[in-house]
Amino acid sequence: MEIEPIKLTPEQEQLRGTAKSALYVECYKQVISQMQEKGIRFPRDERGTNELGINASKLARWCAFKDRATLYKNSVIRNALPRDVKNIGIEDSQPRSITEKKRDDLVASQQCDINEQGQLIVTLNAQIQTLEQKLKIEVDERNARIHELELKLAASKQSVDDHIRCHAEQVRNSILSGGRTFDRT
């Protein structure tokens, strides 16, 4: 996409003074709006002589100015130009080489891979935390069950010990009473 240069009518070219100044401001605004709509950046100053880094002559031609001095003589344009350069930007000076394009593509694809891996890591971390919580709950439940069974085993041992002690006492009493374990009436 290219900028369509502004063309002045013969009547507009005959204007002088503040009317011509207002016309130049309007032409400048039209070119800036075209640049924003079409995504075109300011042309780069290849020689590095312009303080803003733009090709002022090319911009002046787009705006239908007689020369680039109008960009700096008109106070409205002079004040708006640095802000517009900052907002719109300056085009790349040279077309990118194949290796630069491949490098940029590789960086972009690696960035996508890194983002996907980051999301995968977050997902895996969430799954690990969920499994750790489940495992902790299962371990706690298992430990509680083991404790419960140990208590039952201890109670059972106590019951068996009580029965054995009772039986041993009965046997001892039987032996002491001559083999009888109950009274006859």
C-alpha positions in Angstrom: 0.0 0.0 0.0 1.2 3.5 -0.9 0.1 6.9 0.2 -1.9 8.8 -2.3 -0.2 12.2 -2.5 -2.5 15.2 -2.0 -3.2 17.2 -5.2 -4.1 20.8 -5.0 -6.5 22.4 -7.3 -5.4 25.6 -9.2 -7.6 27.7 -6.8 -5.9 26.1 -3.8 -2.5 26.8 -5.2 -3.4 30.5 -5.6 -4.1 30.8 -1.8 -1.8 32.9 0.3 -1.1 33.7 4.0 -3.2 32.1 6.7 -5.6 30.5 4.2 -2.6 28.6 2.6 -1.3 27.8 6.1 -4.7 26.3 7.1 -4.8 24.3 3.8 -1.3 22.9 4.5 -2.4 21.8 7.9 -5.4 20.1 6.4 -3.2 18.4 3.8 -0.9 17.2 6.5 -3.8 15.8 8.6 -5.1 13.9 5.5 -1.7 12.3 4.9 -1.4 11.3 8.6 -4.9 9.8 8.5 -4.0 7.9 5.3 -0.8 6.6 7.0 -2.8 5.4 10.1 -5.5 3.8 8.0 -3.1 2.0 5.7 -0.6 1.2 8.4 2.2 3.1 6.6 5.0 4.5 8.6 7.0 7.7 8.0 9.7 7.3 5.4 13.2 6.9 6.9 15.9 9.4 6.4 18.6 7.3 4.8 21.3 10.0 5.2 20.6 10.6 8.9 20.4 14.4 8.6 16.9 14.9 9.8 16.5 15.2 13.6 13.3 13.2 13.6 14.8 10.5 11.4 12.3 10.9 8.7 12.6 11.7 5.0 11.0 15.2 5.1 11.2 15.7 1.3 9.1 12.6 0.7 6.6 13.6 3.4 6.4 17.1 1.9 5.6 15.7 -1.6 2.9 13.5 -0.1 1.4 16.6 1.5 1.6 18.7 -1.7 4.0 21.2 -0.1 6.4 23.1 -2.4 9.3 22.1 -0.2 10.1 20.5 3.1 10.6 23.8 4.8 6.8 24.1 5.2 7.0 21.2 7.7 9.1 23.4 9.9 7.7 26.9 9.2 4.1 26.0 10.0 3.8 26.0 13.8 0.8 23.6 13.9 2.6 21.0 11.7 5.9 21.6 13.5 4.3 20.8 16.9 2.3 17.8 15.7 5.1 16.2 13.7 7.2 14.8 16.6 4.1 13.3 18.2 2.9 11.7 15.0 6.3 10.3 14.3 6.3 8.8 17.8 2.8 7.4 17.4 3.1 6.0 13.8 6.8 5.1 13.7 9.4 5.1 11.0 9.7 2.4 8.4 12.6 0.0 8.2 15.4 1.4 6.2 16.1 -1.6 4.0 14.2 -4.7 3.1 14.9 -7.6 5.4 17.1 -10.4 4.1 16.0 -14.0 3.9 18.1 -14.9 6.9 16.6 -12.0 8.9 13.1 -13.1 7.9 13.9 -16.7 8.8 15.4 -15.6 12.1 12.3 -13.5 12.9 10.0 -16.5 11.9 12.1 -18.8 14.1 12.0 -16.4 17.0 8.2 -16.1 16.6 7.7 -19.9 16.4 10.0 -20.4 19.4 8.0 -17.8 21.3 4.8 -19.7 20.5 6.5 -22.9 21.7 7.7 -21.3 24.9 4.2 -19.9 25.5 2.6 -23.3 24.9 5.2 -25.0 27.1 4.6 -22.4 29.8 0.9 -23.2 29.7 1.6 -26.9 29.7 3.9 -26.5 32.7 1.1 -24.6 34.5 -1.4 -27.3 33.7 1.0 -30.1 34.8 1.8 -28.2 38.0 -1.9 -28.0 38.8 -2.3 -31.7 38.1 0.7 -32.5 40.3 -0.8 -30.4 43.1 -4.1 -32.2 42.8 -2.5 -35.6 42.9 -0.4 -34.6 45.9 -3.5 -33.5 47.7 -5.3 -36.8 46.8 -2.2 -38.8 47.9 -2.0 -36.8 51.2 -5.7 -37.5 51.8 -5.3 -41.2 51.0 -2.2 -41.4 53.2 -4.1 -39.7 56.0 -7.0 -42.1 55.5 -4.7 -45.1 55.4 -2.9 -43.9 58.6 -6.2 -43.4 60.3 -7.3 -46.9 59.3 -4.0 -48.4 60.5 -4.4 -46.6 63.8 -8.0 -47.9 64.1 -6.9 -51.5 63.3 -4.0 -51.2 65.8 -6.5 -50.1 68.5 -8.8 -53.0 67.6 -5.8 -55.4 67.7 -4.7 -54.0 71.1 -8.3 -54.4 72.4 -8.4 -58.0 71.0 -5.1 -58.9 72.6 -6.3 -57.5 75.9 -9.5 -59.6 75.6 -7.5 -62.7 74.8 -5.1 -62.0 77.7 -8.1 -61.5 80.1 -9.6 -64.9 78.9 -6.2 -66.7 79.3 -5.7 -65.2 82.8 -9.3 -66.1 83.8 -8.8 -69.6 82.5 -5.4 -69.9 84.2 -7.1 -68.8 87.5 -9.8 -71.4 87.0 -7.3 -74.1 86.4 -5.3 -73.1 89.5 -8.4 -73.0 91.6 -9.4 -76.4 90.2 -6.1 -77.9 91.2 -6.2 -76.4 94.6 -9.7 -77.7 95.3 -8.9 -81.2 94.3 -10.0 -81.1 90.8 -13.4 -79.8 91.4 -14.3 -76.6 89.8 -17.8 -76.2 91.3 -19.5 -76.9 94.7 -21.9 -79.9 95.0 -25.0 -79.6 96.8 
